[in-house]
Amino acid sequence: MTQAELYQALKSIGYPVAYGSFSSSVTPPFITYQFAYSNDMMADNVNYVAIEDFQIELYTAKKDLVAEKKVQDKLKELGLPYRKFETYLDEEKVYQILYEVQIIGG
């Protein structure tokens, strides 16, 4: 899977999607994603396999189990194991559900 394919898959969920942030105001629910770091498999001073870690963030105005399930079902469909974190952002008055995924060889 590539970053472009990840973007298309996230768009297919039906919410607005942007890399990093939106250039204008968007009403929740919406999704952002971005590259976080690389965790390549290395040996003999060579990067043998690219392993890119991405953060996918779902923002909702209220706790929205349906929206979370849509994202999680899509990640499962793509075969992307994930770690999930949740926080409430007081200033923005939104829930942030963060998913960490790895794209191997993308």
RAWO-V122971 format. One record per residue. N is the residue number from 1. RES is the residue in three letters. PSI is psi in whole degrees, -180 to 180 (* if undefined). OMEGA is omega in radians with two decimals (NA if undefined). D_LAST is the distance of its C-alpha to the last C-alpha in Angstrom with 2 decimals. Layout:
# RAWO-V122971
n=[N N]
res=[RES RES]
psi=[PSI PSI]
omega=[OMEGA OMEGA]
d_last=[D_LAST D_LAST]
This chain:
# RAWO-V122971
n=[1 2 3 4 5 6 7 8 9 10 11 12 13 14 15 16 17 18 19 20 21 22 23 24 25 26 27 28 29 30 31 32 33 34 35 36 37 38 39 40 41 42 43 44 45 46 47 48 49 50 51 52 53 54 55 56 57 58 59 60 61 62 63 64 65 66 67 68 69 70 71 72 73 74 75 76 77 78 79 80 81 82 83 84 85 86 87 88 89 90 91 92 93 94 95 96 97 98 99 100 101 102 103 104 105 106]
res=[MET THR GLN ALA GLU LEU TYR GLN ALA LEU LYS SER ILE GLY TYR PRO VAL ALA TYR GLY SER PHE SER SER SER VAL THR PRO PRO PHE ILE THR TYR GLN PHE ALA TYR SER ASN ASP MET MET ALA ASP ASN VAL ASN TYR VAL ALA ILE GLU ASP PHE GLN ILE GLU LEU TYR THR ALA LYS LYS ASP LEU VAL ALA GLU LYS LYS VAL GLN ASP LYS LEU LYS GLU LEU GLY LEU PRO TYR ARG LYS PHE GLU THR TYR LEU ASP GLU GLU LYS VAL TYR GLN ILE LEU TYR GLU VAL GLN ILE ILE GLY GLY]
psi=[144 170 -39 -40 -37 -46 -48 -40 -43 -40 -35 -14 -31 2 156 141 139 152 122 -71 167 149 -14 171 137 139 133 152 146 166 137 157 155 156 134 -50 166 150 49 149 124 150 146 40 32 137 104 -42 125 128 108 128 129 151 126 127 122 127 130 151 -24 168 118 90 -30 -46 -42 -43 -38 -46 -47 -41 -39 -44 -40 -43 -38 -8 31 102 149 158 141 137 151 142 157 127 103 -46 -42 -14 47 156 140 117 117 130 128 128 160 135 118 125 13 *]
omega=[3.10 3.09 3.12 3.10 3.08 3.12 -3.14 3.12 3.12 3.11 -3.09 3.10 3.07 3.10 3.04 -3.10 3.06 3.02 3.09 3.14 3.09 3.14 3.08 -3.09 3.12 3.12 3.11 0.10 3.04 -3.07 2.91 3.07 3.08 3.05 -3.14 3.14 3.07 -3.11 -3.02 3.00 -3.06 3.01 3.12 3.12 3.12 3.02 -3.08 -3.10 3.09 3.05 -3.08 3.11 3.13 3.02 3.08 -3.07 3.05 3.11 3.12 -3.13 3.09 3.08 -2.99 -3.10 3.12 3.13 3.11 -3.13 3.10 3.14 -3.11 3.09 3.13 3.13 3.09 3.11 -3.13 -3.10 -3.14 3.04 -3.09 2.93 -3.03 3.09 3.13 3.03 3.04 -3.12 -3.05 -3.09 -3.12 -3.11 3.11 2.97 3.06 3.05 -3.06 3.08 3.03 3.11 3.05 3.02 -3.07 3.08 -3.08 NA]
d_last=[5.24 4.46 7.05 9.55 9.48 10.02 12.79 14.34 14.47 16.13 18.47 19.55 21.13 23.75 23.83 23.26 19.76 18.99 16.57 18.67 22.04 24.16 26.45 29.30 30.67 29.13 30.94 29.29 27.52 24.37 20.78 18.94 15.50 14.10 11.94 14.23 13.32 11.22 12.35 11.07 12.98 15.59 18.73 21.33 20.04 16.74 13.18 12.33 9.11 6.76 7.49 7.53 10.58 11.54 15.12 16.28 19.99 22.50 25.86 29.02 32.69 33.81 32.42 30.72 29.86 29.16 26.45 24.90 25.06 23.33 20.28 20.39 20.93 17.89 15.66 17.51 17.16 13.35 13.73 12.54 15.25 16.51 19.22 21.64 24.06 26.81 29.11 31.70 31.77 35.51 35.48 33.29 34.80 31.52 29.63 26.12 24.02 20.91 18.04 15.62 12.38 9.49 5.86 5.52 3.81 0.00]
